[in-house]
Amino acid sequence: MLVLLIEDDKVLAASLSDYLSLDGIECDFAYNGQTGLNLAMQNEYDVIVLDIMLPKLNGFTVCQQLRESGINTSILMMTARDSLNDKLQGFDSGTDDYITKPFAMAELSARLKALSKRRTNCVSNIIQVDDLKLDLSTHKAHRDGNELTLSPLGWKLLVTLAKHSPKVVTKEALQQEVWGDETNANNLKVQMHKLRQSVDKPFSRPLIHSVPRVGFVLRGQGDA
């Protein structure tokens, strides 16, 4: 698990990192709100631990700007301020949980693991199968870091396969998802050929596999 720790007390940040590392949790650091905001926007973290009283940008502002930017990473606010109004303001800003100083290190670790698990179970804007990554918010697909050129129909087909991976999607289900009641088996055949040219042909391993007389499946190397 990778956590972004935004805390201006460097001694406390180091102590937290040392403890969490023993529990299998790695930390990136930011010692002011602006740096923390930049790191959270540029990198993907499992959880963000965010102090309220920070230089440059306070925790409420950082949290609010992350949510307004579409960053849905779980956020745990960590502060010495224990008033109800502070907690309500934190939740209004978009935080997922709240822990008040002083706290037991074991409690912090447990809360981080719970938040990470909750995020994994939530619907995400990112779908990843092997080295293929789909961003549902931007409608962009990348494989092995390379952006793929897809038609609107190809995008719909690929998203449908990715959402069901590693299960097989029948031809009828694909046709219904993309064309609705105006199904046409030849259209599906043509579009799947184009999709495989974009997703598989430039790479050494195919991800899209046909299942004779049934449909198609998007399957990574480690999928059964």
C-alpha positions in Angstrom: 0.0 0.0 0.0 1.3 3.5 -0.9 0.2 6.4 1.3 0.7 10.1 0.8 1.4 11.7 4.2 0.8 15.5 4.2 2.1 16.7 7.6 4.2 19.7 8.4 5.7 18.2 11.5 8.7 16.4 10.0 9.5 14.5 13.2 6.0 13.2 13.5 5.9 12.3 9.8 9.1 10.3 10.1 7.8 8.5 13.2 4.6 7.6 11.4 6.5 6.4 8.3 8.8 4.2 10.4 5.9 2.5 12.1 3.8 2.1 9.0 6.7 0.6 7.0 6.8 -2.2 9.6 3.2 -2.9 8.7 3.9 -3.0 5.0 2.7 0.6 4.2 5.0 2.9 2.3 4.8 6.7 2.5 5.5 9.6 0.3 5.8 13.0 2.1 4.7 16.5 1.7 5.3 19.2 4.3 2.9 21.8 3.1 -0.6 21.8 1.5 0.5 23.0 -1.9 3.1 20.3 -2.4 0.7 17.7 -1.1 -1.9 18.8 -3.6 0.5 18.7 -6.4 1.7 15.2 -5.5 -1.8 13.9 -5.1 -2.8 15.3 -8.5 0.3 13.8 -10.2 0.5 10.3 -8.6 -1.8 7.5 -7.6 -2.1 6.6 -3.9 -4.1 4.1 -2.0 -4.9 6.6 0.8 -4.0 10.3 1.6 -3.3 11.2 5.2 -4.0 14.9 5.5 -3.3 17.2 8.4 -5.6 20.3 8.7 -3.2 22.9 10.0 -0.7 23.2 7.1 1.4 25.9 5.5 0.3 27.4 2.2 -3.0 25.5 1.9 -4.9 24.1 4.8 -6.2 20.5 4.8 -9.8 21.6 4.1 -8.7 23.4 1.0 -6.5 20.6 -0.2 -9.3 18.1 0.3 -11.9 20.2 -1.5 -9.6 20.9 -4.5 -8.8 17.2 -4.9 -12.5 16.3 -5.0 -13.3 19.1 -7.4 -10.5 17.8 -9.7 -12.1 14.4 -9.7 -9.5 12.7 -7.4 -11.4 10.0 -5.5 -8.5 8.6 -3.5 -9.6 7.9 0.1 -8.6 10.7 2.5 -8.0 10.4 6.2 -7.8 13.8 8.0 -5.4 13.8 11.0 -5.6 16.8 13.4 -5.4 17.9 17.0 -8.6 19.8 16.5 -11.4 17.7 18.0 -14.4 20.0 17.6 -17.6 18.8 15.9 -17.5 21.8 13.5 -14.0 20.8 12.3 -15.1 17.3 11.7 -18.2 18.4 9.9 -16.2 20.8 7.7 -13.8 18.0 6.9 -16.6 15.7 5.8 -18.1 18.6 3.8 -14.7 19.0 2.1 -14.7 15.4 1.0 -12.7 13.5 3.6 -13.5 9.8 4.2 -12.4 9.5 7.8 -11.0 11.5 10.7 -8.5 10.7 13.4 -7.6 13.0 16.3 -4.2 13.4 17.8 -2.9 11.9 19.9 -3.7 8.4 18.5 -2.3 4.9 18.7 -0.1 4.0 15.7 -2.0 0.7 15.5 -5.3 2.6 15.1 -3.9 4.7 12.3 -2.6 1.6 10.5 -6.0 -0.1 10.9 -7.9 2.9 9.5 -5.6 3.1 6.5 -6.1 -0.6 5.7 -9.9 -0.2 6.0 -9.9 2.9 3.7 -7.7 1.1 1.2 -10.0 -1.9 1.1 -13.1 0.3 0.9 -11.6 2.1 -2.1 -10.8 -1.1 -3.8 -14.4 -2.2 -3.5 -15.7 1.1 -4.9 -16.5 1.8 -8.5 -13.4 3.5 -10.0 -12.8 5.6 -13.0 -9.9 3.4 -13.9 -10.2 -0.2 -15.2 -6.9 -2.1 -15.6 -6.5 -5.5 -17.1 -2.9 -6.6 -17.3 -1.0 -3.8 -19.0 -4.2 -2.2 -20.5 -5.6 0.8 -18.6 -8.9 2.4 -19.4 -9.8 5.9 -18.0 -13.6 6.1 -18.0 -13.5 9.8 -17.2 -11.4 10.8 -20.2 -12.4 8.0 -22.5 -8.7 7.2 -23.1 -7.1 3.7 -23.3 -3.4 3.0 -22.8 -1.5 -0.2 -23.1 2.0 -0.5 -21.8 2.0 3.3 -21.4 1.1 3.8 -25.1 -2.2 5.6 -25.9 -4.5 3.5 -28.2 -6.5 5.0 -31.0 -10.1 3.8 -30.8 -13.3 4.6 -32.5 -16.4 5.4 -30.3 -17.7 1.9 -31.0 -14.4 0.3 -30.3 -14.3 2.2 -27.0 -17.7 0.9 -26.0 -16.8 -2.7 -26.9 -13.5 -2.5 -25.0 -15.1 -1.0 -21.9 -17.8 -3.7 -21.9 -15.1 -6.5 -22.2 -13.0 -4.8 -19.5 -15.9 -4.5 -17.0 -16.6 -8.2 -17.3 -12.9 -9.4 -17.5 -11.9 -12.2 -17.1 -15.4 -13.5 -17.9 -16.6 -14.2 -21.4 -19.1 -11.7 -22.9 -21.5 -13.2 -25.4 -21.9 -11.8 -28.8 -25.5 -11.0 -28.1 -24.5 -9.1 -24.9 -21.9 -7.1 -26.8 -24.3 -6.3 -29.6 -27.0 -5.2 -27.1 -24.6 -3.0 -25.2 -23.3 -1.2 -28.3 -26.1 -1.1 -30.8 -29.1 -1.8 -28.6 -32.0 -3.4 -30.5 -30.4 -2.6 -33.9 -28.1 -5.6 -33.7 -26.1 -6.8 -36.6 -23.7 -9.7 -36.4 -21.5 -8.4 -39.2 -21.1 -5.0 -37.6 -19.8 -6.8 -34.5 -17.4 -8.9 -36.5 -16.0 -5.8 -38.3 -15.7 -3.7 -35.1 -14.0 -6.5 -33.1 -11.5 -7.0 -35.9 -10.6 -3.2 -35.8 -10.5 -3.3 -32.0 -8.0 -6.2 -32.0 -5.8 -4.4 -34.5 -5.6 -1.5 -32.0 -5.3 -3.3 -28.7 -3.4 -6.5 -29.7 -1.5 -6.2 -33.0 1.2 -3.8 -31.9 2.0 -5.9 -28.8 3.6 -9.4 -28.2 0.7 -10.8 -26.2 -3.0 -10.7 -27.2 -5.5 -9.6 -24.5 -8.7 -10.1 -26.6 -9.6 -13.7 -27.2 -12.5 -15.2 -29.1 -14.5 -18.0 -27.7 -16.0 -20.0 -30.7 -19.8 -19.8 -31.0 -20.0 -17.8 -27.7 -18.3 -14.4 -27.7 -15.2 -12.7 -26.6 -13.1 -12.3 -23.4 -10.5 -9.7 -22.3 -7.9 -11.7 -20.3 -4.5 -10.8 -18.9 -1.6 -13.1 -18.5 -2.4 -14.0 -14.9 -6.1 -14.5 -15.4 -7.5 -18.0 -15.4 
